[in-house]
Protein backbone atom coordinates (compact mmCIF):
# COMPACT_ATOMS: atom_id res chain seq x y z
CA UNK A 1 0.00 0.00 0.00
CA UNK A 2 1.39 3.44 -0.86
CA UNK A 3 1.62 6.41 1.46
CA UNK A 4 -0.37 9.57 0.80
CA UNK A 5 1.91 12.42 -0.42
CA UNK A 6 0.86 14.72 2.43
CA UNK A 7 2.08 12.18 5.00
CA UNK A 8 5.53 11.61 3.52
CA UNK A 9 8.49 13.15 5.28
CA UNK A 10 11.92 14.02 4.03
CA UNK A 11 14.06 16.84 2.73
CA UNK A 12 11.88 17.38 -0.33
CA UNK A 13 8.66 17.88 1.55
CA UNK A 14 10.08 19.64 4.59
CA UNK A 15 7.47 22.12 5.71
CA UNK A 16 7.63 24.80 8.35
CA UNK A 17 6.49 23.53 11.73
CA UNK A 18 5.24 26.12 14.20
CA UNK A 19 5.64 23.78 17.18
CA UNK A 20 9.28 22.78 17.68
CA UNK A 21 10.46 19.50 19.16
CA UNK A 22 12.10 19.53 22.58
CA UNK A 23 15.66 19.41 21.23
CA UNK A 24 14.87 22.31 18.87
CA UNK A 25 13.57 24.36 21.79
CA UNK A 26 16.72 23.64 23.80
CA UNK A 27 18.88 24.62 20.82
CA UNK A 28 17.05 27.92 20.32
CA UNK A 29 17.10 28.75 24.03
CA UNK A 30 20.81 27.96 24.33
CA UNK A 31 21.54 30.22 21.33
CA UNK A 32 19.72 33.05 23.15
CA UNK A 33 21.59 32.23 26.41
CA UNK A 34 18.32 31.48 28.20
CA UNK A 35 19.11 27.84 28.97
CA UNK A 36 21.99 26.27 30.86
CA UNK A 37 22.56 22.52 30.49
CA UNK A 38 23.89 22.10 34.02
CA UNK A 39 21.17 23.84 36.03
CA UNK A 40 18.06 23.77 33.81
CA UNK A 41 15.84 20.78 33.08
CA UNK A 42 14.53 19.70 29.70
CA UNK A 43 11.06 19.55 31.23
CA UNK A 44 8.79 22.60 31.50
CA UNK A 45 10.71 24.61 28.94
CA UNK A 46 9.45 28.12 28.20
CA UNK A 47 7.55 28.74 24.99
CA UNK A 48 9.58 29.55 21.91
CA UNK A 49 7.96 31.55 19.14
CA UNK A 50 8.85 30.48 15.63
CA UNK A 51 8.20 32.83 12.74
CA UNK A 52 8.26 31.95 9.06
CA UNK A 53 9.74 34.66 6.88
CA UNK A 54 8.52 34.74 3.32
CA UNK A 55 10.80 36.45 0.86
CA UNK A 56 9.62 37.98 -2.35
CA UNK A 57 11.31 36.85 -5.51
CA UNK A 58 13.15 39.63 -7.27
CA UNK A 59 13.14 40.07 -10.99
CA UNK A 60 16.35 39.83 -12.96
CA UNK A 61 17.60 42.79 -15.04
CA UNK A 62 16.25 41.32 -18.30
CA UNK A 63 12.84 40.59 -16.79
CA UNK A 64 12.62 44.11 -15.31
CA UNK A 65 13.30 45.70 -18.69
CA UNK A 66 10.65 43.53 -20.32
CA UNK A 67 8.16 44.35 -17.56
CA UNK A 68 8.77 48.09 -17.91
CA UNK A 69 8.06 47.94 -21.61
CA UNK A 70 11.46 49.04 -22.82
CA UNK A 71 11.69 48.86 -26.62
CA UNK A 72 13.58 45.81 -27.78
CA UNK A 73 13.72 44.29 -24.30
CA UNK A 74 11.14 41.64 -25.10
CA UNK A 75 13.13 40.42 -28.09
CA UNK A 76 16.31 40.28 -25.98
CA UNK A 77 14.57 38.46 -23.14
CA UNK A 78 13.11 35.71 -25.32
CA UNK A 79 16.44 34.30 -26.63
CA UNK A 80 18.00 34.60 -23.17
CA UNK A 81 15.14 32.59 -21.67
CA UNK A 82 15.50 29.91 -24.33
CA UNK A 83 19.24 29.59 -23.64
CA UNK A 84 18.73 29.24 -19.88
CA UNK A 85 16.16 26.44 -20.35
CA UNK A 86 18.62 24.25 -22.28
BALOKOL-656053 format. One record per residue (C-alpha): residue number from 1; residue in three letters; x, y, z. Coordinates in steps of 0.1 Angstrom, whole numbers, plus 5000, padded with zeros to 4 digits. Each point is the difference from the previous one (the first is absolute). Layout:
# BALOKOL-656053
   pos   code      x      y      z
   NUM    ALA      X      Y      Z
...
//
This chain:
# BALOKOL-656053
   pos   code      x      y      z
     1    UNK   5000   5000   5000
     2    UNK   5014   5034   4991
     3    UNK   5002   5030   5024
     4    UNK   4980   5032   4993
     5    UNK   5023   5028   4988
     6    UNK   4990   5023   5028
     7    UNK   5012   4975   5026
     8    UNK   5034   4994   4985
     9    UNK   5030   5016   5018
    10    UNK   5034   5008   4987
    11    UNK   5022   5028   4987
    12    UNK   4978   5006   4970
    13    UNK   4968   5005   5019
    14    UNK   5014   5017   5030
    15    UNK   4974   5025   5011
    16    UNK   5001   5027   5026
    17    UNK   4989   4987   5034
    18    UNK   4987   5026   5025
    19    UNK   5004   4977   5030
    20    UNK   5037   4990   5005
    21    UNK   5012   4967   5015
    22    UNK   5016   5000   5034
    23    UNK   5036   4999   4986
    24    UNK   4992   5029   4977
    25    UNK   4987   5021   5029
    26    UNK   5031   4992   5020
    27    UNK   5022   5010   4970
    28    UNK   4981   5033   4995
    29    UNK   5001   5008   5037
    30    UNK   5037   4993   5003
    31    UNK   5007   5022   4970
    32    UNK   4982   5028   5019
    33    UNK   5019   4992   5032
    34    UNK   4967   4993   5018
    35    UNK   5008   4963   5008
    36    UNK   5029   4985   5019
    37    UNK   5006   4962   4996
    38    UNK   5013   4996   5035
    39    UNK   4973   5017   5020
    40    UNK   4969   5000   4978
    41    UNK   4977   4970   4993
    42    UNK   4987   4989   4966
    43    UNK   4966   4999   5015
    44    UNK   4977   5030   5003
    45    UNK   5019   5020   4974
    46    UNK   4987   5035   4993
    47    UNK   4981   5006   4968
    48    UNK   5021   5009   4969
    49    UNK   4984   5019   4972
    50    UNK   5009   4990   4965
    51    UNK   4993   5023   4971
    52    UNK   5001   4991   4964
    53    UNK   5014   5028   4978
    54    UNK   4988   5000   4964
    55    UNK   5023   5018   4976
    56    UNK   4988   5015   4967
    57    UNK   5017   4989   4969
    58    UNK   5018   5027   4982
    59    UNK   5000   5005   4963
    60    UNK   5032   4997   4980
    61    UNK   5013   5030   4980
    62    UNK   4986   4985   4967
    63    UNK   4966   4993   5015
    64    UNK   4998   5035   5015
    65    UNK   5007   5016   4966
    66    UNK   4973   4978   4984
    67    UNK   4976   5008   5027
    68    UNK   5006   5038   4997
    69    UNK   4993   4998   4963
    70    UNK   5034   5011   4988
    71    UNK   5002   4999   4962
    72    UNK   5019   4969   4988
    73    UNK   5001   4985   5035
    74    UNK   4974   4973   4992
    75    UNK   5020   4988   4970
    76    UNK   5032   4999   5021
    77    UNK   4983   4982   5029
    78    UNK   4985   4972   4978
    79    UNK   5033   4986   4987
    80    UNK   5016   5003   5034
    81    UNK   4971   4980   5015
    82    UNK   5004   4973   4974
    83    UNK   5037   4997   5007
    84    UNK   4995   4996   5037
    85    UNK   4975   4972   4995
    86    UNK   5024   4979   4981
//
